[in-house]
Amino acid sequence: MNGHGRVLLRASGTEPVIRIMIEGEEAASLHAFAENIAAAVRAASTR
């Protein structure tokens, strides 16, 4: 994202989920970035 956006991961207080919020300029690269983060979170949660 090179300093042109932001990422926030937040655990829900009421559900067993983690929300991934990403803002930036290019939708396609943001989607890919979100998928990579989601995969890392899934991998960490199954350990």
Biopython code that builds the backbone (N, CA, C, O; Angstrom):
import numpy as np
from Bio.PDB.StructureBuilder import StructureBuilder

atoms = [
    (1, "MET", "N", (0.830, -1.184, 0.000)),
    (1, "MET", "CA", (0.000, 0.000, 0.000)),
    (1, "MET", "C", (0.877, 1.250, 0.000)),
    (1, "MET", "O", (0.408, 2.347, -0.306)),
    (2, "ASN", "N", (2.111, 1.080, 0.334)),
    (2, "ASN", "CA", (3.096, 2.158, 0.208)),
    (2, "ASN", "C", (2.676, 3.472, 0.845)),
    (2, "ASN", "O", (2.895, 4.539, 0.271)),
    (3, "GLY", "N", (2.076, 3.406, 2.025)),
    (3, "GLY", "CA", (1.706, 4.626, 2.727)),
    (3, "GLY", "C", (0.461, 5.319, 2.206)),
    (3, "GLY", "O", (0.174, 6.452, 2.593)),
    (4, "HIS", "N", (-0.289, 4.643, 1.322)),
    (4, "HIS", "CA", (-1.486, 5.256, 0.737)),
    (4, "HIS", "C", (-2.748, 4.503, 1.122)),
    (4, "HIS", "O", (-3.562, 4.170, 0.261)),
    (5, "GLY", "N", (-2.911, 4.239, 2.386)),
    (5, "GLY", "CA", (-4.091, 3.524, 2.848)),
    (5, "GLY", "C", (-3.908, 3.117, 4.289)),
    (5, "GLY", "O", (-2.945, 3.503, 4.951)),
    (6, "ARG", "N", (-4.861, 2.324, 4.763)),
    (6, "ARG", "CA", (-4.732, 1.830, 6.131)),
    (6, "ARG", "C", (-5.427, 0.491, 6.273)),
    (6, "ARG", "O", (-6.322, 0.138, 5.504)),
    (7, "VAL", "N", (-4.980, -0.249, 7.290)),
    (7, "VAL", "CA", (-5.504, -1.578, 7.575)),
    (7, "VAL", "C", (-5.851, -1.636, 9.053)),
    (7, "VAL", "O", (-5.091, -1.165, 9.899)),
    (8, "LEU", "N", (-7.005, -2.217, 9.357)),
    (8, "LEU", "CA", (-7.414, -2.389, 10.750)),
    (8, "LEU", "C", (-7.972, -3.795, 10.916)),
    (8, "LEU", "O", (-8.895, -4.195, 10.206)),
    (9, "LEU", "N", (-7.409, -4.535, 11.852)),
    (9, "LEU", "CA", (-7.949, -5.836, 12.237)),
    (9, "LEU", "C", (-8.552, -5.661, 13.611)),
    (9, "LEU", "O", (-7.929, -5.090, 14.505)),
    (10, "ARG", "N", (-9.772, -6.156, 13.778)),
    (10, "ARG", "CA", (-10.470, -5.956, 15.044)),
    (10, "ARG", "C", (-11.291, -7.195, 15.374)),
    (10, "ARG", "O", (-12.082, -7.675, 14.563)),
    (11, "ALA", "N", (-11.083, -7.696, 16.583)),
    (11, "ALA", "CA", (-11.899, -8.818, 17.043)),
    (11, "ALA", "C", (-13.276, -8.295, 17.426)),
    (11, "ALA", "O", (-13.397, -7.243, 18.054)),
    (12, "SER", "N", (-14.303, -9.029, 17.049)),
    (12, "SER", "CA", (-15.664, -8.653, 17.419)),
    (12, "SER", "C", (-15.861, -8.891, 18.908)),
    (12, "SER", "O", (-15.340, -9.855, 19.468)),
    (13, "GLY", "N", (-16.604, -8.018, 19.531)),
    (13, "GLY", "CA", (-16.911, -8.192, 20.942)),
    (13, "GLY", "C", (-18.097, -9.108, 21.186)),
    (13, "GLY", "O", (-18.333, -9.532, 22.318)),
    (14, "THR", "N", (-18.846, -9.418, 20.132)),
    (14, "THR", "CA", (-20.067, -10.216, 20.294)),
    (14, "THR", "C", (-20.087, -11.499, 19.471)),
    (14, "THR", "O", (-20.933, -12.364, 19.701)),
    (15, "GLU", "N", (-19.167, -11.636, 18.514)),
    (15, "GLU", "CA", (-19.136, -12.812, 17.647)),
    (15, "GLU", "C", (-17.719, -13.367, 17.615)),
    (15, "GLU", "O", (-16.768, -12.633, 17.879)),
    (16, "PRO", "N", (-17.560, -14.647, 17.297)),
    (16, "PRO", "CA", (-16.213, -15.215, 17.190)),
    (16, "PRO", "C", (-15.597, -14.934, 15.813)),
    (16, "PRO", "O", (-15.274, -15.864, 15.073)),
    (17, "VAL", "N", (-15.438, -13.663, 15.478)),
    (17, "VAL", "CA", (-14.888, -13.266, 14.179)),
    (17, "VAL", "C", (-13.875, -12.144, 14.357)),
    (17, "VAL", "O", (-13.876, -11.427, 15.358)),
    (18, "ILE", "N", (-13.015, -12.015, 13.358)),
    (18, "ILE", "CA", (-12.086, -10.891, 13.283)),
    (18, "ILE", "C", (-12.443, -10.123, 12.029)),
    (18, "ILE", "O", (-12.526, -10.704, 10.947)),
    (19, "ARG", "N", (-12.651, -8.850, 12.157)),
    (19, "ARG", "CA", (-12.986, -7.996, 11.018)),
    (19, "ARG", "C", (-11.692, -7.430, 10.430)),
    (19, "ARG", "O", (-10.791, -7.014, 11.159)),
    (20, "ILE", "N", (-11.619, -7.425, 9.105)),
    (20, "ILE", "CA", (-10.477, -6.863, 8.395)),
    (20, "ILE", "C", (-11.002, -5.694, 7.583)),
    (20, "ILE", "O", (-11.798, -5.872, 6.661)),
    (21, "MET", "N", (-10.552, -4.497, 7.931)),
    (21, "MET", "CA", (-10.987, -3.297, 7.211)),
    (21, "MET", "C", (-9.765, -2.679, 6.536)),
    (21, "MET", "O", (-8.750, -2.419, 7.182)),
    (22, "ILE", "N", (-9.876, -2.450, 5.234)),
    (22, "ILE", "CA", (-8.764, -1.920, 4.451)),
    (22, "ILE", "C", (-9.264, -0.764, 3.605)),
    (22, "ILE", "O", (-10.321, -0.849, 2.979)),
    (23, "GLU", "N", (-8.498, 0.313, 3.593)),
    (23, "GLU", "CA", (-8.798, 1.462, 2.734)),
    (23, "GLU", "C", (-7.568, 1.759, 1.894)),
    (23, "GLU", "O", (-6.439, 1.667, 2.376)),
    (24, "GLY", "N", (-7.792, 2.112, 0.644)),
    (24, "GLY", "CA", (-6.689, 2.444, -0.237)),
    (24, "GLY", "C", (-7.199, 2.886, -1.593)),
    (24, "GLY", "O", (-8.379, 3.190, -1.768)),
    (25, "GLU", "N", (-6.281, 2.916, -2.548)),
    (25, "GLU", "CA", (-6.601, 3.482, -3.852)),
    (25, "GLU", "C", (-7.029, 2.455, -4.901)),
    (25, "GLU", "O", (-7.868, 2.770, -5.745)),
    (26, "GLU", "N", (-6.479, 1.236, -4.876)),
    (26, "GLU", "CA", (-6.767, 0.255, -5.923)),
    (26, "GLU", "C", (-7.553, -0.918, -5.359)),
    (26, "GLU", "O", (-7.044, -1.668, -4.526)),
    (27, "ALA", "N", (-8.778, -1.077, -5.807)),
    (27, "ALA", "CA", (-9.659, -2.124, -5.276)),
    (27, "ALA", "C", (-9.079, -3.524, -5.476)),
    (27, "ALA", "O", (-9.165, -4.355, -4.572)),
    (28, "ALA", "N", (-8.503, -3.795, -6.619)),
    (28, "ALA", "CA", (-7.978, -5.138, -6.895)),
    (28, "ALA", "C", (-6.841, -5.494, -5.948)),
    (28, "ALA", "O", (-6.812, -6.600, -5.407)),
    (29, "SER", "N", (-5.913, -4.582, -5.743)),
    (29, "SER", "CA", (-4.797, -4.883, -4.845)),
    (29, "SER", "C", (-5.259, -4.938, -3.394)),
    (29, "SER", "O", (-4.709, -5.701, -2.601)),
    (30, "LEU", "N", (-6.267, -4.137, -3.034)),
    (30, "LEU", "CA", (-6.808, -4.180, -1.677)),
    (30, "LEU", "C", (-7.475, -5.524, -1.414)),
    (30, "LEU", "O", (-7.334, -6.090, -0.330)),
    (31, "HIS", "N", (-8.193, -6.027, -2.396)),
    (31, "HIS", "CA", (-8.852, -7.328, -2.241)),
    (31, "HIS", "C", (-7.807, -8.429, -2.044)),
    (31, "HIS", "O", (-7.964, -9.283, -1.171)),
    (32, "ALA", "N", (-6.757, -8.412, -2.838)),
    (32, "ALA", "CA", (-5.697, -9.415, -2.711)),
    (32, "ALA", "C", (-5.015, -9.311, -1.350)),
    (32, "ALA", "O", (-4.713, -10.327, -0.725)),
    (33, "PHE", "N", (-4.773, -8.093, -0.894)),
    (33, "PHE", "CA", (-4.157, -7.862, 0.405)),
    (33, "PHE", "C", (-5.055, -8.407, 1.512)),
    (33, "PHE", "O", (-4.569, -9.048, 2.444)),
    (34, "ALA", "N", (-6.352, -8.160, 1.419)),
    (34, "ALA", "CA", (-7.309, -8.656, 2.414)),
    (34, "ALA", "C", (-7.338, -10.183, 2.425)),
    (34, "ALA", "O", (-7.408, -10.789, 3.494)),
    (35, "GLU", "N", (-7.287, -10.801, 1.269)),
    (35, "GLU", "CA", (-7.274, -12.263, 1.198)),
    (35, "GLU", "C", (-6.026, -12.830, 1.856)),
    (35, "GLU", "O", (-6.102, -13.846, 2.548)),
    (36, "ASN", "N", (-4.879, -12.192, 1.653)),
    (36, "ASN", "CA", (-3.635, -12.643, 2.286)),
    (36, "ASN", "C", (-3.719, -12.525, 3.802)),
    (36, "ASN", "O", (-3.289, -13.426, 4.521)),
    (37, "ILE", "N", (-4.265, -11.426, 4.283)),
    (37, "ILE", "CA", (-4.417, -11.240, 5.727)),
    (37, "ILE", "C", (-5.384, -12.279, 6.287)),
    (37, "ILE", "O", (-5.115, -12.872, 7.332)),
    (38, "ALA", "N", (-6.496, -12.504, 5.609)),
    (38, "ALA", "CA", (-7.481, -13.486, 6.068)),
    (38, "ALA", "C", (-6.863, -14.880, 6.137)),
    (38, "ALA", "O", (-7.121, -15.624, 7.084)),
    (39, "ALA", "N", (-6.059, -15.236, 5.153)),
    (39, "ALA", "CA", (-5.402, -16.547, 5.160)),
    (39, "ALA", "C", (-4.440, -16.664, 6.339)),
    (39, "ALA", "O", (-4.365, -17.715, 6.974)),
    (40, "ALA", "N", (-3.711, -15.603, 6.633)),
    (40, "ALA", "CA", (-2.783, -15.618, 7.769)),
    (40, "ALA", "C", (-3.533, -15.736, 9.090)),
    (40, "ALA", "O", (-3.095, -16.451, 9.992)),
    (41, "VAL", "N", (-4.657, -15.043, 9.209)),
    (41, "VAL", "CA", (-5.467, -15.124, 10.432)),
    (41, "VAL", "C", (-6.030, -16.533, 10.588)),
    (41, "VAL", "O", (-6.021, -17.085, 11.688)),
    (42, "ARG", "N", (-6.521, -17.119, 9.496)),
    (42, "ARG", "CA", (-7.048, -18.486, 9.557)),
    (42, "ARG", "C", (-5.959, -19.473, 9.981)),
    (42, "ARG", "O", (-6.189, -20.341, 10.823)),
    (43, "ALA", "N", (-4.776, -19.331, 9.391)),
    (43, "ALA", "CA", (-3.671, -20.233, 9.722)),
    (43, "ALA", "C", (-3.276, -20.098, 11.192)),
    (43, "ALA", "O", (-3.002, -21.098, 11.855)),
    (44, "ALA", "N", (-3.248, -18.884, 11.695)),
    (44, "ALA", "CA", (-2.875, -18.661, 13.094)),
    (44, "ALA", "C", (-3.943, -19.184, 14.045)),
    (44, "ALA", "O", (-3.626, -19.623, 15.151)),
    (45, "SER", "N", (-5.199, -19.143, 13.629)),
    (45, "SER", "CA", (-6.277, -19.562, 14.528)),
    (45, "SER", "C", (-6.438, -21.077, 14.589)),
    (45, "SER", "O", (-7.132, -21.583, 15.470)),
    (46, "THR", "N", (-5.816, -21.804, 13.678)),
    (46, "THR", "CA", (-5.935, -23.261, 13.682)),
    (46, "THR", "C", (-4.735, -23.934, 14.333)),
    (46, "THR", "O", (-4.632, -25.160, 14.312)),
    (47, "ARG", "N", (-3.847, -23.172, 14.897)),
    (47, "ARG", "CA", (-2.656, -23.750, 15.549)),
    (47, "ARG", "C", (-2.985, -24.276, 16.898)),
    (47, "ARG", "O", (-2.109, -24.796, 17.589)),
]
sb = StructureBuilder()
sb.init_structure("model")
sb.init_model(0)
sb.init_chain("A")
sb.init_seg("    ")
for serial, (resi, resn, name, xyz) in enumerate(atoms, 1):
    if name == "N":
        sb.init_residue(resn, " ", resi, " ")
    sb.init_atom(name, np.array(xyz, "f"), 0.0, 1.0, " ", f" {name:<3s}", serial, name[0])
structure = sb.get_structure()
